[in-house]
């Protein structure tokens, strides 16, 4: 009798729990590491609008100070997914990373974040032209990965040789913006929202990476092949939710709510800079979030071309599919195209 009463009480408590609490108990955890800033907007949306939860996922997003921390910890298995430049994936996979790693990497990209990977070269106010950068220091995340080679190509097209300037490793955009604001560097590449903050503070946009490099695949979602094989359902669910969030962001009807979500998750961002981020990431003809979170294979070829020219040890890299496995994306997209993830609220 006592046992039956105890079970009855437990069942009463269980049935009185809100549906959200019950759903939360069933969610599988996925750890993601990414750079801070507007590029995480789809992740913010997927959490706020329940797209991750609809796919049975609870996503924990950890900001990374730089690509070295991000990639070494992804390779070591401390994170499941990294939102990172595909150049980082290629570099560490080819033994050209900023630092050596103990394990042999098995990295692979599975979805696209942005096309063009647009960064603005922001400079201190007294820089009027590329020629004024001679003898000056410019900040990059890492010297041999990420967008360092994009900056070198921009500087070359601006008439500068490698010996005309010095690149300094300073970490992610937030760290580089802080250094630029203190005028530790003459310039650096910044993306949204940090480029807007710099311009508001009186720094100048000297050039855009999209003006120097065409069809460039920027950031991607990347993981380890071993983790993907063991967690296919999680990876497909994450991709579905991310694609649904990008679709939601591109719907003009969601603009006001999208801006509110961005500012909620980046409280330091001013409303004007949020509006500019919206224009840059969702209304630009040349760069911004990849439609349907697709990867541009030709854009990867551009990354490989720059890496073949500038990276050490030098290698001729030509095969984009060595670093991208489309099967997870294709399986996820089948469900998204059926409209199964549209937000009903």
N, C-alpha and C positions, 0 to 999 in steps of 0.2 A: 504493500500500500504506500509506504513511504517512498519507494523507488518510483512508483507511478506518479505520485504527487510531484516529485522532484523533476521528472521528465516533463510533466505538464507545465511547470513553472518555467523551465528552460525554453520550451516551445513558445510560451506566451511572450517571453522576452525577445526571442528571435523574430517573431512575427510583428512585434512592435517597432523593430529597428527600421529606420528610413531606408528606402530603396538605394539611396546613394551610398549608405554605409555598407549595405550588403554587396553592392557592385564593387566597392573599393576593396573588399576582402578577396575578390576574385581577380583583381588586376595583377598582371605580371610586370615586374620591374625591368626597366631598360635604362641603363646609364649612358648619358650623352655628354660629350665635352665639346665646347665650341667657343669661338671668340665672342666677346661681348659686342652688342650693337644691333643695328637694324636687320642684319642677316638672319637673326633668330626669330624674326617676326612670325613666320609660319609655325614655329614651335610654340610661340606664345599663343597663337590663335588655336592651334590644335589642342592645347591644354584648356584654354578658356571656353571653347565651344564644344568640348567633349569628344573631339575626333579620336584622340588617343584612347579614351575610356571606351568608346564604341568598339574599338579593336582590342579591348581587353588589356590595355597597357597603361602603366603609370610611368611617365618619363621624368627622370631627374636630370636636369641640365646643370652642368658645372662649367663656369667660365674658366678659360685657360689664360695664363699670363703670356704665353708665347707658343710657337709651333713645336719647339723642342719638347716642352712639358707634355703637350698634347699628343704628339706622335709616339714618343717613347712610352708613355703610359697606355696608349691604345695598343701598341705592339706587345707590351707586357701583360695585357689582359685586365688592366685595372678599370677600363671603360669598354662598353660594348660598341659604341658608335662615336665617330668624330665628324663634326661638320667643319670641313677644312678645305683648303685649296687642293685641287687635284695634283698640282705640282708637288705638294708635300707627299702625297701617296706615291707618286712616281719616284721621287727622290729617294725615299727610304727603301722602297722596293728594289731600287737599282744600286743601293749601296752608296748613294750620293747625298745622304742626309747631312744635316748640320753636325750631328754627333753620331758616333758608332752605337750600335745596339747589340745586346747580347744574343737575342734570338734572331733567327732568320725571319724576316717579315713575311706575312702572307696577306697583305693588304689588298683591298678591292673597293672600287667605287660602285655604288648601287643606285644613286639618284642624283639629280642636279639641283643646285641651289640658285646659282645665278649664271647668266650668260654675259660674256664680256668681262665679268669680274671688275667692273669699273671702279677705279680709284682715281682721285684727283691728286695731282702733285701740288701740295700746299707749301708755300714758302714764306719766309719772314718778309716783312714789308719792304725792306731795301733791295730785294731781289727783283729786278725788272725783266730779266731775260735768262735763257740758259747760260749764256756767257758769264753772267754774274755768279754762277755756281762753281766756277773754277776755283780750286783750292779749298772748297768748303766741304763740310760733313753733312751727309744725308742719312736719315734713319730708315732702317728696314726691320722687319720682324726678325729674320735670320739672313745671313749673308749668302746662303747657297740654296735656299728653298723659298716656297711661297711666291711672292710677287717681286722678289729681288731682281730676277731676270727681266721682268716687265719694266721695272724702273730703269735698268741698264739699257734696254732697247729704247725707251723714251729719251734718255739722255743722249744716246748715240744719234738718234734722229734729230735731236736738238743741237747737234754739232760737237758734242763732248766725247773725248776719249776716256778710257778707263782710268788712265793716270791723271786725269784732270780733276778728279773728285775722290772722296773717300766715303764708303758705305760703313755704317755703324749698326750693329745689332742692338735693337732697343725693345723688342717684344711686340705685342699686339697693338691694334689701333689706339686703344685708350692710353697705353704707355707712350706710344709715339707722339700722340697729341699733347700729352703732358710735357714731354721733352721739348716739343716745338713751341709750346706756349711759354716755356721758360727760355726759349731761344738757345737751347743747347745744340740744336741742329739748324742748318739753313733751310731744310725742307724734308718732307716725307710724304709718302702716299697715304691718303686717308679716304675712307669710305663713309657712308651714312651711319650715324649722324655726326661723326667727328669732323668731317670736312665742312659741314654747315656751321658747326660751332667755331671752327677755325676762321671761317670767312666772317662770321658775325663779330669775332674778336679782332678783326683787322688784318688777318693774314690773307695772302693772295693765292688764287688758283692759277698756277703757271701753265698747266696742261692736264689733260685727261688721258688715262691709259687707253680708252677706246679710240682716241685719235691716232695712236701709234701702233696698236695691235688689233687686228681684225679677227673675228671668229675665235675668241679665246674662251675656253671653258674655265670658269673661275672656281667657286666653291662647290663641293659635292658632299653627299653623305657617304662615309667610308666605314668599313669594318674589317674584321679579319675573316678570311675565307672559312677558317675552322669554326668561328662563332656563327657565321651565317649558315653553315651546313647543319650545325646542331640546334639552331634557333630560327629555322626558316619561317615559322608562323609569326614570330615576333618581328622579324625583319620585314615581312610582307605587310603586317599590320602597321608598323611604323611608316612604311612607304605609303600605304593607303591614306593614313591620317595626314601625312605631310602634303600629299597631292591634293587632298580635300581642302586643306588649309590654304594652299596656294590658289586653288579655284575660288575659294571664298574671298580671299584678299583681292582678286582681280574683278570681283563683282562690284561695280560702282555703288550699288545700293548699300554696301557694307562699309563705305568709306569712313563715316563718322565713328562707327563702333571700332573699326580697325585702328584708327588713330587713338582712340581711348585705350585700347588694349596695348598698343605700343608704349604709350606714356605711362600706363600702369606698371609695365614691366621694366621701363627705363625712366624712372621718375626724375632723373636729372635732365631729361630732354625737354627743351622749351617747345611750346606749341608750334612756333614758326619752323623750327628744325624738324619737327614731326611731319609737318606739311611738306617740307622739302624732301624728306625721306620717302614720302608717299610718291611724289613726282619722280624721283630718281629710280625707285625700285619697282614702281607699278605703272608708270606712264611714259617711261623712256623708250624710244624706238631702238636704241643701240645697246642698252644693257638693262639689267634689272633681274627680278626673279624669273627663273626659267618657267615658261608655261608648262603646266602639268608636271613640273619638277623633272623635265626631261634633260638628259645629258646630250650635249652637242659633240658628236664624235669628231667632226671637223675641227671643233674648238680644241679638243684634246690634241689633235695633230699639231696645232700651233704651239701648244705647251711643249710638246715633244721636240719641235723644231728649235725653240729657244733653249731648251735644256741640252739638246745635242750640241749647240754652239757654245754655251757658257759654262755648263756644269763640269765638275771634276770628280773622279776621273772621267775623262771624255768618253762618251759612248754615242753611237748612232742609234737613236731611238725612233722607231717608225710605226709601231703597231699599237693603236689606241686600245684594242680589245684585250691587251695584256693586263690592263689596269681597270677594266670595266666589265662587269658581268650583268647583262641586261635581264636575265631570267626572273630575278626577284621583282624588278620594276614592272616587267610585262605581266606577271601574275597579279600584282597589286592593281595594275591599271584596268584589268578586266573587270574587277569589282567596282572600281571608281566610275568607269564608263557606264555601268548599269545604274548609276545613281544611288547605290546602296549607302553612300556615306553623306548624302546631302543633309545639311542641318535642318531639322523640322521645326526648330523653335523660331 
